[in-house]
Amino acid sequence: MTDQQIADLGLHARNVLENPAFNEAMKRLHDLAHQAFKKTDLRDAEGLKLARQFQAVTDDFEAIMRRMVEGGKMAQIKLDQHRDESRVKRVYNRFTR
């Protein structure tokens, strides 16, 4: 991927993470994973393992989205460094995107 594609992807990921519907869906998913764990009998090793995996996948998905945002920020910094434009215009572009 090019730096521009990574920067764009990061911007899209940030928009998703700031979306109230997405945040509510993630909250419900975390709650669902927690409830699945609580409902599992302590003697059910396989059930506990599956509940833990469900929670891990939920956490991993959210972490991936956050890393995409950070990667996009870094790619944008690299792009800004290589642009041939004035410092004022770079600052303006950073705050308008």
N, C-alpha and C positions, 0 to 999 in steps of 0.2 A: 504494500500500500504506500501511496505517496504521503508526504506530510500533509498536503491539503486534504486528502481523503480522511486521514486520521483526525485532523482538526475538525472537519465537518462531522465525522462520526461522534466525536466528543461533544460537539454542540448539540447534536440530536439526542445523545444520551442524557445530557444535562436537562434538556427540555422534558424528557420522559421522567427523570427523577423529580422535577419540579411540578409535575402534573398531579393535581389532587386525586384524580381517579386512580392513577398508578399507585400513589402512596396508600390509598385506602385498600386497594387490591393486595398490596404487599403486607399491610397490617393484617388483613384477613387471612392471608396465606400463613404468616407467622403464627397467628392464633390457632389456625387449623392444625398446623404441625405440633404446636404445644398441646392441644387437646388430644391429638392422636397419641402422643407420648403418655399423657396422663391416663388415657383409657386402657393402655396396654398393661396387662398383668405383669408383675415383676418376675414371675417364673417363666414368662414367654420370651426366651432369648431371641428368637427369630423376629418376633413382633417388635421388641425393643430395638433390635438392629435396624429394621425397616423404618421405624419412627425416627431414629437418629439420622438415617440417611435422608429422609424427607426433610428434616430440619437443616441438614448440611447443604442439600441442593438449594433450598430456599436462601440460605445465607450466601452461598457461592454466587447465585444469580445476582443478588444485590451488590455483592463485592465486585463482580465483573462490570456491572454498569458504572459503579463509582470509579473503577480503574480506567474505563473508557473515557470518562470525563477528564481525569487527570492526564491521560495520554494525549487527549485532544488539546489540552492547555499547553503541554510541552511542545507538541507539534506546531501549535500556533506561535509560540515563542521562537522556535527555530525559523519558521517562515518569516516572522517579523524581522529577525536579525538579517536575513538575506535580501529583504526588499530594498529597493533603491528609492526610498521616499523619506521625507523629512520626519524628524522625531515627533513633531506636533501631529502630523497625519497618522503616524503609527499609533500614538496614544488615542487619538480620536477613533481609529478603527477598532482598537482593543475594547473601548467602552461602548461602541455601537453594535457589536456583534453579540 
